[in-house]
Amino acid sequence: MRVHVETDPGEVFCPICGVQAVADGRQQRLLHDTGVFGVPVLLVWSRRTWRCRQHSCPQVSWGEETQ
């Protein structure tokens, strides 16, 4: 079984300069290969990537992280 997860969209701000970020696509990450009730499960996280709008900011892009 394969389970796909993604976070809800929301406002994201640059961690360096604080300017509101622009969505810049997604990357798929394999987080776990676990079993549930004896069935192997592959968990796939569709991780958002972000880009800073401020051209002079050293933080060009970054990806979502989980807590």
GUMAR-623442 format. One record per residue (C-alpha): residue in one letter; z, x, y. Coordinates in steps of 0.25 Angstrom, whole numbers, padded with zeros to 4 digits, always signed. Example, Ala and Ser with C-alpha at 12.3 -4.5 7.8 and 13.67 -1.06 7.14 Angstrom:
REM residues 2
A+0031+0049-0018
S+0029+0055-0004
//
This chain:
REM residues 67
M+0000+0000+0000
R-0003+0005+0014
V+0005+0000+0026
H+0000+0002+0040
V+0009+0002+0052
E+0008+0004+0067
T+0016+0002+0079
D+0015-0009+0089
P+0007-0006+0102
G+0016-0003+0114
E+0017+0005+0127
V+0018+0020+0125
F+0020+0031+0135
C+0017+0045+0135
P+0030+0053+0130
I+0027+0064+0141
C+0022+0057+0154
G+0026+0043+0151
V+0012+0037+0154
Q+0008+0025+0146
A+0000+0030+0134
V-0014+0025+0129
A-0016+0022+0114
D-0025+0033+0107
G-0027+0027+0093
R-0019+0028+0080
Q-0017+0038+0069
Q-0013+0034+0055
R+0000+0041+0049
L+0004+0040+0035
L+0019+0038+0036
H+0024+0035+0022
D+0019+0034+0008
T+0031+0025+0002
G+0033+0015-0008
V+0037+0001-0006
F+0041-0007-0019
G+0034+0003-0027
V+0021+0002-0020
P+0016+0015-0012
V+0015+0012+0003
L+0007+0021+0013
L+0012+0018+0027
V+0002+0021+0038
W+0006+0022+0052
S-0005+0019+0063
R+0001+0028+0074
R-0004+0026+0088
T-0008+0038+0097
W-0006+0038+0112
R-0012+0045+0123
C-0006+0048+0137
R-0014+0043+0149
Q-0009+0054+0158
H-0020+0065+0158
S-0010+0076+0163
C+0001+0072+0152
P+0002+0083+0141
Q+0005+0072+0131
V-0010+0068+0127
S-0007+0059+0115
W+0004+0056+0105
G+0006+0047+0093
E+0016+0036+0090
E+0029+0040+0083
T+0039+0032+0074
Q+0054+0032+0077
//
